[in-house]
Amino acid sequence: MEASLAHENRVVLDLVQAALGLITREMRAISVRTEPGRIILYIAVHERSAQIQEDIDDLVFERATPPGTGRSLRPVRATRS
């Protein structure tokens, strides 16, 4: 259990670092859920725009290659209107 919490804390820290400079007024919330073998990001926005989508893509790209792991994660996109 403690290793799982440490992993989740590391994921959250990595996400915060990746999100620096990307959080704008339109982004209302970012949440993360970890599961074995994958990380799920939930991003709530006030209004979707090309700039918001670009910021989300940048965040996913930054998170897709965790520092020091030497491996890439496969981003999966699910959107809801």
Rosetta blueprint (number, residue, H / E / L):
1 M L
2 E H
3 A H
4 S H
5 L H
6 A H
7 H H
8 E H
9 N H
10 R H
11 V H
12 V H
13 L H
14 D H
15 L H
16 V H
17 Q H
18 A H
19 A H
20 L L
21 G L
22 L L
23 I L
24 T L
25 R L
26 E L
27 M E
28 R E
29 A E
30 I E
31 S E
32 V E
33 R E
34 T E
35 E E
36 P L
37 G L
38 R E
39 I E
40 I E
41 L E
42 Y E
43 I E
44 A E
45 V E
46 H L
47 E L
48 R L
49 S L
50 A H
51 Q H
52 I H
53 Q H
54 E H
55 D H
56 I H
57 D H
58 D H
59 L H
60 V H
61 F H
62 E H
63 R H
64 A H
65 T L
66 P L
67 P L
68 G L
69 T L
70 G L
71 R L
72 S L
73 L L
74 R L
75 P L
76 V L
77 R L
78 A L
79 T L
80 R L
81 S L
